Amino acid sequence: QVQLVESGGEFVQPGGSLRLSCAASGFTFVNYDMSWYRQAPGKERELVATIISGYGSTRYKDSVKGRFTISRDNAKSTVYLQMNSLKPEDTAVYYCNARALSYVYWGQGTQVTVSS
């Protein structure tokens, strides 16, 4: 059974940091591109960051470049999103995504709230 379980979301003040984790099981993690998406209230879900399988190259949404870092630990089947210098506009539910060919899996999401 495929599972993606996110954790690490919480309430944080502007300028703060959080690290999200996504633990994967039920598929061959190392073969999948892993991404983080987010969805704010009333908005479309958007791609935040991706780390490719194999060499692990990364891509980021422009508004998070230099503040967020995506990484993966293939031995633990886990992908991370380190978020620094958080802003109120980063408030959203963050979702983990796994993709390989036609196979796409989603986690249940974790809430990140940035507010003073």
N, C-alpha and C positions, 0 to 999 in steps of 0.2 A: 504494500500500500504506500503510495507516494504521500509524503508529508513535507511541508515547508513551515517551520514554526519560527515566527519572528519574536524578538524580545528586545527590551532596552528603551522602549518609548516611554516618555514621562513628561512632566511639566518642567520647564526650564526658563530662566530669565534670558532676555536678549544678551548676546555676547557669550553665552554659555556653550557647553559642549555636551554631546551625547554620543554613545556608540551603540548602534543597532546591530543585532546578530540575527542570523537566519540559519537554523539547523535543518539540514536536508536529510531525507531518508527515503528508501524505496526506489531509487534510481541511481545510475552510475554518475555521481556528481561531477567527476573530473571531465566528463565529456560534454557538459552543459555550459553554455553562456549563462552567467548569473547577472541579474539586474535588480535595482531598487527603483520602484515607482512610488509616486505619492498622489494623493487625492485630497484636495481641500474642499470644504463644504461649498456646494454649488458650482464646482469646477470639474473639468475633465481630469481623468487620471493622466499623469504625465511621467515620462521617463526621466529619472534623476541621474542614474549612473549605471554603467555596464562594465563587467569584467569578462573578457573572453576566455574560453577554455584553452587549454594548452599553454601558450606563452603568457597568458594573463594580461594582455594589453587592456587599457581602460579608456572609457569615454564618459564625458560628463555634460550635463545640461549647463549652458553658459552661466546661469545665475548662481551655480554652486561651485564653479571652478575656483580652486584655490582655498576653498573652505571645507569641502567634503572629500573624503578619500574612501574608495571602495577597495576591498581586498578579499582574498579567499584563502582558506586553509583546506586543501584537498584531503589531507589526512583526517581531518575532523568533519569533512563534508559541511563546512560552514562558510558563509559569506558575511562580511561585516560592512558597515557604513559608519565611518568616523565623521562626525559632523561638528565642526568648530565655528565660532563666530556666528552662532545661530541668530536668525532674525525672525520677527513676528510672521513674515510672509513664508517662512518655512513650516508653519503650522499646518499639519495634514496627517492623514493616516498613511503610513509608509508600508508598502507591500513588497515582498520578495517575489522574484520571478525567475523561473528556470526555463531555458529554451534550447532545444536541439532538434534540427530538422522540423518536423511537424508536431513535435511534442512540446507542450507548453504547460507549465504548472505554476500555480499561485499559492501564496500563503494567505493567512486570514487577516493580516495587517496589525500594525502597532501604532498607537496614537502618540504623536509628538505635538506638544503645545508649547509655543514660545510666547511668553507674555510677561510684562512687568506687573 
